[in-house]
Amino acid sequence: MGVRIFVDAAGNSWQAWEVEPEGAVPLFSADTEHAWLWFESGGDQRRLPDPPAGWTEWPDEALDRLRHAAQPAPITEARR
């Protein structure tokens, strides 16, 4: 799956993509049994477990709501 780029309400550009746990590099210690949606803009990285179906077709405003619901990705040695 490719990367979806969207703009938040403040005008910041974000990238979002779905991550499957199989073969993924563990960037955090949380449960990685299910897929998650990864959001990234500059140094801000967030993840949302169990992405909703069809999210790639959602308008920017809806993706921004998902981004707000996502948890900040913890800083680990892999991200330093």
PyMOL Python script that loads the backbone (N, CA, C, O; Angstrom):
from pymol import cmd

cmd.read_pdbstr("""\
ATOM      1  N   MET A   1       0.843  -1.181   0.000  1.00  0.00           N
ATOM      2  CA  MET A   1       0.000   0.000   0.000  1.00  0.00           C
ATOM      3  C   MET A   1       0.887   1.242   0.000  1.00  0.00           C
ATOM      4  O   MET A   1       1.944   1.254   0.630  1.00  0.00           O
ATOM      5  N   GLY A   2       0.465   2.258  -0.689  1.00  0.00           N
ATOM      6  CA  GLY A   2       1.237   3.480  -0.793  1.00  0.00           C
ATOM      7  C   GLY A   2       1.018   4.424   0.375  1.00  0.00           C
ATOM      8  O   GLY A   2       0.369   4.093   1.367  1.00  0.00           O
ATOM      9  N   VAL A   3       1.574   5.591   0.222  1.00  0.00           N
ATOM     10  CA  VAL A   3       1.491   6.633   1.227  1.00  0.00           C
ATOM     11  C   VAL A   3       0.402   7.619   0.827  1.00  0.00           C
ATOM     12  O   VAL A   3       0.331   8.042  -0.327  1.00  0.00           O
ATOM     13  N   ARG A   4      -0.431   7.976   1.769  1.00  0.00           N
ATOM     14  CA  ARG A   4      -1.463   8.992   1.543  1.00  0.00           C
ATOM     15  C   ARG A   4      -0.963  10.291   2.176  1.00  0.00           C
ATOM     16  O   ARG A   4      -0.581  10.302   3.346  1.00  0.00           O
ATOM     17  N   ILE A   5      -0.963  11.373   1.417  1.00  0.00           N
ATOM     18  CA  ILE A   5      -0.561  12.678   1.924  1.00  0.00           C
ATOM     19  C   ILE A   5      -1.812  13.517   2.095  1.00  0.00           C
ATOM     20  O   ILE A   5      -2.665  13.564   1.209  1.00  0.00           O
ATOM     21  N   PHE A   6      -1.921  14.189   3.258  1.00  0.00           N
ATOM     22  CA  PHE A   6      -3.061  15.056   3.513  1.00  0.00           C
ATOM     23  C   PHE A   6      -2.604  16.272   4.290  1.00  0.00           C
ATOM     24  O   PHE A   6      -1.497  16.304   4.827  1.00  0.00           O
ATOM     25  N   VAL A   7      -3.471  17.274   4.342  1.00  0.00           N
ATOM     26  CA  VAL A   7      -3.162  18.519   5.031  1.00  0.00           C
ATOM     27  C   VAL A   7      -4.115  18.666   6.207  1.00  0.00           C
ATOM     28  O   VAL A   7      -5.328  18.524   6.055  1.00  0.00           O
ATOM     29  N   ASP A   8      -3.551  18.958   7.401  1.00  0.00           N
ATOM     30  CA  ASP A   8      -4.387  19.122   8.591  1.00  0.00           C
ATOM     31  C   ASP A   8      -5.012  20.516   8.633  1.00  0.00           C
ATOM     32  O   ASP A   8      -4.761  21.341   7.754  1.00  0.00           O
ATOM     33  N   ALA A   9      -5.822  20.772   9.652  1.00  0.00           N
ATOM     34  CA  ALA A   9      -6.540  22.042   9.767  1.00  0.00           C
ATOM     35  C   ALA A   9      -5.596  23.236   9.907  1.00  0.00           C
ATOM     36  O   ALA A   9      -5.968  24.358   9.566  1.00  0.00           O
ATOM     37  N   ALA A  10      -4.383  23.006  10.405  1.00  0.00           N
ATOM     38  CA  ALA A  10      -3.401  24.085  10.575  1.00  0.00           C
ATOM     39  C   ALA A  10      -2.566  24.307   9.316  1.00  0.00           C
ATOM     40  O   ALA A  10      -1.721  25.202   9.280  1.00  0.00           O
ATOM     41  N   GLY A  11      -2.800  23.495   8.283  1.00  0.00           N
ATOM     42  CA  GLY A  11      -2.065  23.647   7.031  1.00  0.00           C
ATOM     43  C   GLY A  11      -0.791  22.825   6.946  1.00  0.00           C
ATOM     44  O   GLY A  11      -0.002  23.000   6.017  1.00  0.00           O
ATOM     45  N   ASN A  12      -0.577  21.920   7.912  1.00  0.00           N
ATOM     46  CA  ASN A  12       0.611  21.061   7.908  1.00  0.00           C
ATOM     47  C   ASN A  12       0.378  19.838   7.028  1.00  0.00           C
ATOM     48  O   ASN A  12      -0.707  19.256   7.037  1.00  0.00           O
ATOM     49  N   SER A  13       1.384  19.460   6.282  1.00  0.00           N
ATOM     50  CA  SER A  13       1.309  18.283   5.429  1.00  0.00           C
ATOM     51  C   SER A  13       1.699  17.045   6.235  1.00  0.00           C
ATOM     52  O   SER A  13       2.705  17.051   6.944  1.00  0.00           O
ATOM     53  N   TRP A  14       0.908  15.998   6.124  1.00  0.00           N
ATOM     54  CA  TRP A  14       1.136  14.728   6.817  1.00  0.00           C
ATOM     55  C   TRP A  14       1.192  13.604   5.806  1.00  0.00           C
ATOM     56  O   TRP A  14       0.579  13.668   4.740  1.00  0.00           O
ATOM     57  N   GLN A  15       1.941  12.570   6.161  1.00  0.00           N
ATOM     58  CA  GLN A  15       1.943  11.319   5.415  1.00  0.00           C
ATOM     59  C   GLN A  15       1.281  10.275   6.306  1.00  0.00           C
ATOM     60  O   GLN A  15       1.488  10.263   7.520  1.00  0.00           O
ATOM     61  N   ALA A  16       0.494   9.410   5.706  1.00  0.00           N
ATOM     62  CA  ALA A  16      -0.148   8.325   6.445  1.00  0.00           C
ATOM     63  C   ALA A  16      -0.019   7.050   5.632  1.00  0.00           C
ATOM     64  O   ALA A  16      -0.173   7.053   4.410  1.00  0.00           O
ATOM     65  N   TRP A  17       0.266   5.959   6.332  1.00  0.00           N
ATOM     66  CA  TRP A  17       0.317   4.660   5.668  1.00  0.00           C
ATOM     67  C   TRP A  17       0.026   3.573   6.679  1.00  0.00           C
ATOM     68  O   TRP A  17       0.222   3.745   7.882  1.00  0.00           O
ATOM     69  N   GLU A  18      -0.447   2.447   6.164  1.00  0.00           N
ATOM     70  CA  GLU A  18      -0.791   1.308   6.999  1.00  0.00           C
ATOM     71  C   GLU A  18       0.433   0.424   7.167  1.00  0.00           C
ATOM     72  O   GLU A  18       1.157   0.151   6.210  1.00  0.00           O
ATOM     73  N   VAL A  19       0.653  -0.020   8.402  1.00  0.00           N
ATOM     74  CA  VAL A  19       1.780  -0.887   8.724  1.00  0.00           C
ATOM     75  C   VAL A  19       1.235  -2.224   9.203  1.00  0.00           C
ATOM     76  O   VAL A  19       0.406  -2.285  10.111  1.00  0.00           O
ATOM     77  N   GLU A  20       1.709  -3.279   8.585  1.00  0.00           N
ATOM     78  CA  GLU A  20       1.357  -4.640   9.001  1.00  0.00           C
ATOM     79  C   GLU A  20       2.447  -5.142   9.935  1.00  0.00           C
ATOM     80  O   GLU A  20       3.623  -4.871   9.692  1.00  0.00           O
ATOM     81  N   PRO A  21       2.099  -5.863  10.992  1.00  0.00           N
ATOM     82  CA  PRO A  21       3.107  -6.286  11.968  1.00  0.00           C
ATOM     83  C   PRO A  21       4.124  -7.296  11.438  1.00  0.00           C
ATOM     84  O   PRO A  21       5.256  -7.334  11.921  1.00  0.00           O
ATOM     85  N   GLU A  22       3.749  -8.105  10.464  1.00  0.00           N
ATOM     86  CA  GLU A  22       4.670  -9.110   9.948  1.00  0.00           C
ATOM     87  C   GLU A  22       5.802  -8.434   9.185  1.00  0.00           C
ATOM     88  O   GLU A  22       5.562  -7.729   8.205  1.00  0.00           O
ATOM     89  N   GLY A  23       7.016  -8.646   9.629  1.00  0.00           N
ATOM     90  CA  GLY A  23       8.170  -8.076   8.972  1.00  0.00           C
ATOM     91  C   GLY A  23       8.423  -6.623   9.307  1.00  0.00           C
ATOM     92  O   GLY A  23       9.368  -6.025   8.793  1.00  0.00           O
ATOM     93  N   ALA A  24       7.593  -6.043  10.163  1.00  0.00           N
ATOM     94  CA  ALA A  24       7.790  -4.639  10.538  1.00  0.00           C
ATOM     95  C   ALA A  24       8.913  -4.527  11.559  1.00  0.00           C
ATOM     96  O   ALA A  24       9.075  -5.396  12.415  1.00  0.00           O
ATOM     97  N   VAL A  25       9.666  -3.479  11.464  1.00  0.00           N
ATOM     98  CA  VAL A  25      10.712  -3.211  12.449  1.00  0.00           C
ATOM     99  C   VAL A  25      10.047  -2.644  13.685  1.00  0.00           C
ATOM    100  O   VAL A  25       9.332  -1.647  13.582  1.00  0.00           O
ATOM    101  N   PRO A  26      10.255  -3.246  14.865  1.00  0.00           N
ATOM    102  CA  PRO A  26       9.593  -2.743  16.067  1.00  0.00           C
ATOM    103  C   PRO A  26      10.188  -1.406  16.512  1.00  0.00           C
ATOM    104  O   PRO A  26      11.310  -1.353  17.015  1.00  0.00           O
ATOM    105  N   LEU A  27       9.425  -0.330  16.323  1.00  0.00           N
ATOM    106  CA  LEU A  27       9.874   0.998  16.726  1.00  0.00           C
ATOM    107  C   LEU A  27       9.361   1.369  18.108  1.00  0.00           C
ATOM    108  O   LEU A  27       9.723   2.415  18.647  1.00  0.00           O
ATOM    109  N   PHE A  28       8.531   0.530  18.673  1.00  0.00           N
ATOM    110  CA  PHE A  28       7.979   0.788  19.995  1.00  0.00           C
ATOM    111  C   PHE A  28       7.640  -0.544  20.623  1.00  0.00           C
ATOM    112  O   PHE A  28       7.570  -1.564  19.938  1.00  0.00           O
ATOM    113  N   SER A  29       7.428  -0.533  21.931  1.00  0.00           N
ATOM    114  CA  SER A  29       7.238  -1.791  22.642  1.00  0.00           C
ATOM    115  C   SER A  29       5.771  -2.185  22.776  1.00  0.00           C
ATOM    116  O   SER A  29       5.473  -3.218  23.374  1.00  0.00           O
ATOM    117  N   ALA A  30       4.855  -1.398  22.243  1.00  0.00           N
ATOM    118  CA  ALA A  30       3.429  -1.694  22.361  1.00  0.00           C
ATOM    119  C   ALA A  30       3.068  -2.949  21.573  1.00  0.00           C
ATOM    120  O   ALA A  30       3.847  -3.435  20.753  1.00  0.00           O
ATOM    121  N   ASP A  31       1.891  -3.451  21.837  1.00  0.00           N
ATOM    122  CA  ASP A  31       1.389  -4.631  21.143  1.00  0.00           C
ATOM    123  C   ASP A  31       1.367  -4.380  19.635  1.00  0.00           C
ATOM    124  O   ASP A  31       0.781  -3.403  19.168  1.00  0.00           O
ATOM    125  N   THR A  32       1.999  -5.257  18.893  1.00  0.00           N
ATOM    126  CA  THR A  32       2.039  -5.100  17.438  1.00  0.00           C
ATOM    127  C   THR A  32       1.361  -6.277  16.744  1.00  0.00           C
ATOM    128  O   THR A  32       1.746  -6.671  15.643  1.00  0.00           O
ATOM    129  N   GLU A  33       0.352  -6.827  17.402  1.00  0.00           N
ATOM    130  CA  GLU A  33      -0.349  -7.977  16.850  1.00  0.00           C
ATOM    131  C   GLU A  33      -1.229  -7.593  15.658  1.00  0.00           C
ATOM    132  O   GLU A  33      -1.453  -8.414  14.768  1.00  0.00           O
ATOM    133  N   HIS A  34      -1.723  -6.365  15.634  1.00  0.00           N
ATOM    134  CA  HIS A  34      -2.620  -5.903  14.586  1.00  0.00           C
ATOM    135  C   HIS A  34      -1.961  -4.792  13.782  1.00  0.00           C
ATOM    136  O   HIS A  34      -0.967  -4.199  14.200  1.00  0.00           O
ATOM    137  N   ALA A  35      -2.537  -4.528  12.626  1.00  0.00           N
ATOM    138  CA  ALA A  35      -2.047  -3.428  11.790  1.00  0.00           C
ATOM    139  C   ALA A  35      -2.311  -2.099  12.486  1.00  0.00           C
ATOM    140  O   ALA A  35      -3.169  -2.002  13.364  1.00  0.00           O
ATOM    141  N   TRP A  36      -1.570  -1.088  12.087  1.00  0.00           N
ATOM    142  CA  TRP A  36      -1.803   0.254  12.601  1.00  0.00           C
ATOM    143  C   TRP A  36      -1.621   1.245  11.470  1.00  0.00           C
ATOM    144  O   TRP A  36      -1.015   0.947  10.440  1.00  0.00           O
ATOM    145  N   LEU A  37      -2.158   2.422  11.689  1.00  0.00           N
ATOM    146  CA  LEU A  37      -2.016   3.515  10.742  1.00  0.00           C
ATOM    147  C   LEU A  37      -0.959   4.456  11.299  1.00  0.00           C
ATOM    148  O   LEU A  37      -1.075   4.930  12.429  1.00  0.00           O
ATOM    149  N   TRP A  38       0.063   4.723  10.513  1.00  0.00           N
ATOM    150  CA  TRP A  38       1.195   5.556  10.923  1.00  0.00           C
ATOM    151  C   TRP A  38       1.037   6.936  10.303  1.00  0.00           C
ATOM    152  O   TRP A  38       0.805   7.064   9.101  1.00  0.00           O
ATOM    153  N   PHE A  39       1.163   7.964  11.130  1.00  0.00           N
ATOM    154  CA  PHE A  39       1.100   9.357  10.687  1.00  0.00           C
ATOM    155  C   PHE A  39       2.442  10.002  10.962  1.00  0.00           C
ATOM    156  O   PHE A  39       3.031   9.796  12.024  1.00  0.00           O
ATOM    157  N   GLU A  40       2.931  10.787  10.004  1.00  0.00           N
ATOM    158  CA  GLU A  40       4.223  11.433  10.195  1.00  0.00           C
ATOM    159  C   GLU A  40       4.237  12.805   9.522  1.00  0.00           C
ATOM    160  O   GLU A  40       3.802  12.969   8.382  1.00  0.00           O
ATOM    161  N   SER A  41       4.753  13.783  10.272  1.00  0.00           N
ATOM    162  CA  SER A  41       4.942  15.136   9.750  1.00  0.00           C
ATOM    163  C   SER A  41       6.124  15.733  10.498  1.00  0.00           C
ATOM    164  O   SER A  41       6.050  15.965  11.705  1.00  0.00           O
ATOM    165  N   GLY A  42       7.210  15.979   9.784  1.00  0.00           N
ATOM    166  CA  GLY A  42       8.405  16.481  10.457  1.00  0.00           C
ATOM    167  C   GLY A  42       8.843  15.486  11.520  1.00  0.00           C
ATOM    168  O   GLY A  42       9.023  14.304  11.228  1.00  0.00           O
ATOM    169  N   GLY A  43       9.014  15.951  12.739  1.00  0.00           N
ATOM    170  CA  GLY A  43       9.411  15.073  13.836  1.00  0.00           C
ATOM    171  C   GLY A  43       8.242  14.446  14.575  1.00  0.00           C
ATOM    172  O   GLY A  43       8.458  13.656  15.495  1.00  0.00           O
ATOM    173  N   ASP A  44       7.021  14.770  14.207  1.00  0.00           N
ATOM    174  CA  ASP A  44       5.843  14.229  14.883  1.00  0.00           C
ATOM    175  C   ASP A  44       5.442  12.919  14.228  1.00  0.00           C
ATOM    176  O   ASP A  44       5.196  12.861  13.024  1.00  0.00           O
ATOM    177  N   GLN A  45       5.381  11.871  15.036  1.00  0.00           N
ATOM    178  CA  GLN A  45       4.990  10.556  14.548  1.00  0.00           C
ATOM    179  C   GLN A  45       3.921  10.006  15.476  1.00  0.00           C
ATOM    180  O   GLN A  45       4.060  10.045  16.699  1.00  0.00           O
ATOM    181  N   ARG A  46       2.855   9.493  14.880  1.00  0.00           N
ATOM    182  CA  ARG A  46       1.729   8.969  15.650  1.00  0.00           C
ATOM    183  C   ARG A  46       1.263   7.657  15.027  1.00  0.00           C
ATOM    184  O   ARG A  46       1.515   7.382  13.854  1.00  0.00           O
ATOM    185  N   ARG A  47       0.576   6.852  15.844  1.00  0.00           N
ATOM    186  CA  ARG A  47       0.044   5.604  15.306  1.00  0.00           C
ATOM    187  C   ARG A  47      -1.340   5.332  15.873  1.00  0.00           C
ATOM    188  O   ARG A  47      -1.652   5.661  17.018  1.00  0.00           O
ATOM    189  N   LEU A  48      -2.148   4.723  15.029  1.00  0.00           N
ATOM    190  CA  LEU A  48      -3.515   4.388  15.384  1.00  0.00           C
ATOM    191  C   LEU A  48      -3.719   2.907  15.106  1.00  0.00           C
ATOM    192  O   LEU A  48      -3.622   2.479  13.956  1.00  0.00           O
ATOM    193  N   PRO A  49      -4.002   2.110  16.146  1.00  0.00           N
ATOM    194  CA  PRO A  49      -4.213   0.681  15.905  1.00  0.00           C
ATOM    195  C   PRO A  49      -5.496   0.420  15.117  1.00  0.00           C
ATOM    196  O   PRO A  49      -6.451   1.196  15.168  1.00  0.00           O
ATOM    197  N   ASP A  50      -5.487  -0.674  14.402  1.00  0.00           N
ATOM    198  CA  ASP A  50      -6.660  -1.144  13.655  1.00  0.00           C
ATOM    199  C   ASP A  50      -7.272  -0.061  12.765  1.00  0.00           C
ATOM    200  O   ASP A  50      -8.365   0.428  13.052  1.00  0.00           O
ATOM    201  N   PRO A  51      -6.581   0.316  11.695  1.00  0.00           N
ATOM    202  CA  PRO A  51      -7.103   1.360  10.805  1.00  0.00           C
ATOM    203  C   PRO A  51      -8.482   1.000  10.243  1.00  0.00           C
ATOM    204  O   PRO A  51      -8.741  -0.159   9.921  1.00  0.00           O
ATOM    205  N   PRO A  52      -9.347   1.979  10.130  1.00  0.00           N
ATOM    206  CA  PRO A  52     -10.675   1.688   9.573  1.00  0.00           C
ATOM    207  C   PRO A  52     -10.598   1.387   8.068  1.00  0.00           C
ATOM    208  O   PRO A  52      -9.737   1.907   7.359  1.00  0.00           O
ATOM    209  N   ALA A  53     -11.496   0.557   7.617  1.00  0.00           N
ATOM    210  CA  ALA A  53     -11.542   0.202   6.198  1.00  0.00           C
ATOM    211  C   ALA A  53     -11.813   1.451   5.363  1.00  0.00           C
ATOM    212  O   ALA A  53     -12.623   2.298   5.742  1.00  0.00           O
ATOM    213  N   GLY A  54     -11.142   1.556   4.245  1.00  0.00           N
ATOM    214  CA  GLY A  54     -11.382   2.641   3.315  1.00  0.00           C
ATOM    215  C   GLY A  54     -10.757   3.974   3.678  1.00  0.00           C
ATOM    216  O   GLY A  54     -11.056   4.984   3.041  1.00  0.00           O
ATOM    217  N   TRP A  55      -9.896   4.003   4.686  1.00  0.00           N
ATOM    218  CA  TRP A  55      -9.322   5.280   5.146  1.00  0.00           C
ATOM    219  C   TRP A  55      -8.558   6.006   4.039  1.00  0.00           C
ATOM    220  O   TRP A  55      -8.467   7.233   4.059  1.00  0.00           O
ATOM    221  N   THR A  56      -8.011   5.268   3.079  1.00  0.00           N
ATOM    222  CA  THR A  56      -7.247   5.912   2.008  1.00  0.00           C
ATOM    223  C   THR A  56      -8.113   6.811   1.131  1.00  0.00           C
ATOM    224  O   THR A  56      -7.599   7.696   0.447  1.00  0.00           O
ATOM    225  N   GLU A  57      -9.416   6.588   1.150  1.00  0.00           N
ATOM    226  CA  GLU A  57     -10.339   7.372   0.325  1.00  0.00           C
ATOM    227  C   GLU A  57     -11.013   8.496   1.112  1.00  0.00           C
ATOM    228  O   GLU A  57     -11.781   9.269   0.541  1.00  0.00           O
ATOM    229  N   TRP A  58     -10.738   8.595   2.400  1.00  0.00           N
ATOM    230  CA  TRP A  58     -11.385   9.607   3.236  1.00  0.00           C
ATOM    231  C   TRP A  58     -10.859  10.995   2.899  1.00  0.00           C
ATOM    232  O   TRP A  58      -9.717  11.135   2.461  1.00  0.00           O
ATOM    233  N   PRO A  59     -11.681  12.024   3.099  1.00  0.00           N
ATOM    234  CA  PRO A  59     -11.208  13.403   2.883  1.00  0.00           C
ATOM    235  C   PRO A  59     -10.182  13.792   3.953  1.00  0.00           C
ATOM    236  O   PRO A  59     -10.102  13.161   5.008  1.00  0.00           O
ATOM    237  N   ASP A  60      -9.411  14.826   3.670  1.00  0.00           N
ATOM    238  CA  ASP A  60      -8.373  15.281   4.587  1.00  0.00           C
ATOM    239  C   ASP A  60      -8.902  15.534   5.996  1.00  0.00           C
ATOM    240  O   ASP A  60      -8.234  15.194   6.973  1.00  0.00           O
ATOM    241  N   GLU A  61     -10.081  16.121   6.115  1.00  0.00           N
ATOM    242  CA  GLU A  61     -10.643  16.442   7.429  1.00  0.00           C
ATOM    243  C   GLU A  61     -10.860  15.178   8.259  1.00  0.00           C
ATOM    244  O   GLU A  61     -10.613  15.175   9.465  1.00  0.00           O
ATOM    245  N   ALA A  62     -11.315  14.121   7.626  1.00  0.00           N
ATOM    246  CA  ALA A  62     -11.542  12.860   8.336  1.00  0.00           C
ATOM    247  C   ALA A  62     -10.219  12.225   8.747  1.00  0.00           C
ATOM    248  O   ALA A  62     -10.111  11.688   9.850  1.00  0.00           O
ATOM    249  N   LEU A  63      -9.209  12.278   7.877  1.00  0.00           N
ATOM    250  CA  LEU A  63      -7.890  11.751   8.240  1.00  0.00           C
ATOM    251  C   LEU A  63      -7.286  12.551   9.385  1.00  0.00           C
ATOM    252  O   LEU A  63      -6.605  11.993  10.246  1.00  0.00           O
ATOM    253  N   ASP A  64      -7.533  13.852   9.397  1.00  0.00           N
ATOM    254  CA  ASP A  64      -7.026  14.682  10.495  1.00  0.00           C
ATOM    255  C   ASP A  64      -7.677  14.278  11.821  1.00  0.00           C
ATOM    256  O   ASP A  64      -7.018  14.306  12.861  1.00  0.00           O
ATOM    257  N   ARG A  65      -8.950  13.905  11.799  1.00  0.00           N
ATOM    258  CA  ARG A  65      -9.603  13.418  13.026  1.00  0.00           C
ATOM    259  C   ARG A  65      -8.959  12.107  13.489  1.00  0.00           C
ATOM    260  O   ARG A  65      -8.759  11.900  14.686  1.00  0.00           O
ATOM    261  N   LEU A  66      -8.635  11.225  12.539  1.00  0.00           N
ATOM    262  CA  LEU A  66      -7.937   9.990  12.911  1.00  0.00           C
ATOM    263  C   LEU A  66      -6.574  10.305  13.515  1.00  0.00           C
ATOM    264  O   LEU A  66      -6.164   9.685  14.496  1.00  0.00           O
ATOM    265  N   ARG A  67      -5.875  11.274  12.925  1.00  0.00           N
ATOM    266  CA  ARG A  67      -4.558  11.667  13.438  1.00  0.00           C
ATOM    267  C   ARG A  67      -4.672  12.167  14.869  1.00  0.00           C
ATOM    268  O   ARG A  67      -3.827  11.848  15.706  1.00  0.00           O
ATOM    269  N   HIS A  68      -5.705  12.947  15.157  1.00  0.00           N
ATOM    270  CA  HIS A  68      -5.915  13.435  16.527  1.00  0.00           C
ATOM    271  C   HIS A  68      -6.166  12.281  17.497  1.00  0.00           C
ATOM    272  O   HIS A  68      -5.765  12.347  18.659  1.00  0.00           O
ATOM    273  N   ALA A  69      -6.823  11.234  17.025  1.00  0.00           N
ATOM    274  CA  ALA A  69      -7.115  10.077  17.871  1.00  0.00           C
ATOM    275  C   ALA A  69      -5.896   9.174  18.061  1.00  0.00           C
ATOM    276  O   ALA A  69      -5.850   8.370  18.993  1.00  0.00           O
ATOM    277  N   ALA A  70      -4.914   9.312  17.178  1.00  0.00           N
ATOM    278  CA  ALA A  70      -3.715   8.468  17.242  1.00  0.00           C
ATOM    279  C   ALA A  70      -2.831   8.861  18.424  1.00  0.00           C
ATOM    280  O   ALA A  70      -2.820  10.013  18.857  1.00  0.00           O
ATOM    281  N   GLN A  71      -2.102   7.891  18.927  1.00  0.00           N
ATOM    282  CA  GLN A  71      -1.184   8.107  20.040  1.00  0.00           C
ATOM    283  C   GLN A  71       0.195   8.486  19.520  1.00  0.00           C
ATOM    284  O   GLN A  71       0.650   7.941  18.514  1.00  0.00           O
ATOM    285  N   PRO A  72       0.867   9.424  20.201  1.00  0.00           N
ATOM    286  CA  PRO A  72       2.251   9.718  19.801  1.00  0.00           C
ATOM    287  C   PRO A  72       3.100   8.454  19.899  1.00  0.00           C
ATOM    288  O   PRO A  72       2.974   7.685  20.852  1.00  0.00           O
ATOM    289  N   ALA A  73       3.951   8.248  18.924  1.00  0.00           N
ATOM    290  CA  ALA A  73       4.839   7.083  18.946  1.00  0.00           C
ATOM    291  C   ALA A  73       5.946   7.358  19.965  1.00  0.00           C
ATOM    292  O   ALA A  73       6.611   8.392  19.900  1.00  0.00           O
ATOM    293  N   PRO A  74       6.141   6.436  20.900  1.00  0.00           N
ATOM    294  CA  PRO A  74       7.186   6.652  21.908  1.00  0.00           C
ATOM    295  C   PRO A  74       8.575   6.711  21.294  1.00  0.00           C
ATOM    296  O   PRO A  74       8.846   6.061  20.284  1.00  0.00           O
ATOM    297  N   ILE A  75       9.438   7.481  21.899  1.00  0.00           N
ATOM    298  CA  ILE A  75      10.827   7.580  21.457  1.00  0.00           C
ATOM    299  C   ILE A  75      11.544   6.306  21.903  1.00  0.00           C
ATOM    300  O   ILE A  75      11.480   5.924  23.072  1.00  0.00           O
ATOM    301  N   THR A  76      12.219   5.661  20.970  1.00  0.00           N
ATOM    302  CA  THR A  76      12.998   4.470  21.291  1.00  0.00           C
ATOM    303  C   THR A  76      14.409   4.660  20.730  1.00  0.00           C
ATOM    304  O   THR A  76      14.678   5.646  20.045  1.00  0.00           O
ATOM    305  N   GLU A  77      15.276   3.749  21.011  1.00  0.00           N
ATOM    306  CA  GLU A  77      16.642   3.817  20.493  1.00  0.00           C
ATOM    307  C   GLU A  77      16.641   3.842  18.975  1.00  0.00           C
ATOM    308  O   GLU A  77      17.494   4.491  18.369  1.00  0.00           O
ATOM    309  N   ALA A  78      15.694   3.142  18.346  1.00  0.00           N
ATOM    310  CA  ALA A  78      15.636   3.100  16.890  1.00  0.00           C
ATOM    311  C   ALA A  78      15.272   4.455  16.292  1.00  0.00           C
ATOM    312  O   ALA A  78      15.575   4.716  15.128  1.00  0.00           O
ATOM    313  N   ARG A  79      14.621   5.326  17.079  1.00  0.00           N
ATOM    314  CA  ARG A  79      14.193   6.633  16.571  1.00  0.00           C
ATOM    315  C   ARG A  79      15.073   7.769  17.073  1.00  0.00           C
ATOM    316  O   ARG A  79      14.765   8.927  16.791  1.00  0.00           O
ATOM    317  N   ARG A  80      16.130   7.504  17.785  1.00  0.00           N
ATOM    318  CA  ARG A  80      17.021   8.588  18.290  1.00  0.00           C
ATOM    319  C   ARG A  80      17.961   9.043  17.235  1.00  0.00           C
ATOM    320  O   ARG A  80      18.774   9.936  17.476  1.00  0.00           O
TER     321      ARG A  80
END
""", "prot")
cmd.dss("prot")
cmd.show_as("cartoon", "prot")
cmd.util.cbc("prot")
cmd.orient("prot")
